[in-house]
């Protein structure tokens, strides 16, 4: 820490009256995808989709689809009968056909694509069947329930030539597009450290959802829900709070880590799993029979940087990603983005020379000034201003992400988050959970495409 409250550079600025407080103007970003367009889509270009899974996220997608030009929901599917009504209400059309059997939807010729928003452990089966039926697929995150499932899904998409989008909507956000622009500009310099967290502090945030009063073996297809999972008697807690259990979900890794990893991958251009991961955490508060921790922290090693993630269900910290570069810092906090440059111009050492005799200090400063003849530049150059951005009121990156997908379905051009990208992000959450439950370093073996102990 410097003994002097003002650096030499600030001293020079003060002497010329050039030092002044700077304010950073807030810029409201404007939507730029098809969802922001006012031009209607021709009926011949309308994409007819079906939603397989109409729970919380499924209904959010159905509501968002009403703002996407040129798409129409023609069928809904869920294993719980009351969700059929919820889905029809979400699309504002009580006539939309509803079923428990997703295969009957895949048999329909008027269905162009499907939206999969089921429990994680059922993703692979529905995804493979949809690709084989010639349907394009929007699959909610995490893409896979395990590493093997992920690569099988990648192969199914490739084999059948399907357009696939994985549902980490941040990669289509105008806020993240601006972050990527700043990152690619070089303003941050070299970024070796990335820190991210997503913290929540409520029973709902910890998936302690109420069980509807009509939930029973007659209103829920329990056998179809279990799928390949171990066969156990009907348990509505497991059906509605499935993220808490390893047989059906991936806990905080699958719910929130994958969002953070997808955002980091998109901004940095990284599209590969981490080399290794090491997790720590525990189940401290929500001791309700769940298997996943309510606090997990993971350190990921990538070839050129280190990424630290945390999810804590015991404090409402919100969503955060920080990029710490040699020239500046960029922070995404909830719906805002800030960039702050670091002043890296040369200046004389002001700390260690405090222990030198006066004559040596003066000799050093004199020589430094001769070696750095930039006084005029320092006087005239103003401090670089930071930047601050936010999204407009009511903005939905879910709408933009859907729009990105449906536009790709029309044009057959690449989506923002295809199956390769989504699989790599999902492997990140598998690495975190592997390390946590094995109490060991998780290493990604690219050759065997498996996670092994370190």
Buried (B, 14 or more C-beta within 10 A) or exposed (E): EEEEEEBBBBEBBEEEEBBEEEEEEEEEBEBEBBBBEEEEBEEEEBBBBBBBBBBBBBBBBBBBBBBBBBBBBBBBBBBBBBBBBBBBEBBEBEEBBBBBEBEEBBEBEEBBBBBBBBBBBBBBBBBBBBBEBBBBBBBBBBBBBBBEBBBBBBEBBEEBEBBBBBBBBBBBBBBBBBBBEBBEEEBBBEBEEBBBBBBBEEEEBBBBBEEBEEBEEEBBBBEEBBBEBEEEEBEBBBBBBBBBBBBBBBBBBBBBBBBBBBBBBBBBEBEBBBEBBBBBBEBEEBEBEBEBBBBBBBBBBBEEBEBBBBBBBBEEBEBBBBBBBEBBBBBBBEBEBBBBBBEEEEBBBBEEBEEEEEEEBEEBBEEBEEEBEBEEEBBEEEBBEBBBBBBEEEBBBBBBBBBBBBBBBBEEEEBBBBBBBBBBBBBBBBBBBBBBBEEBBBBBEEEEEEBEEE
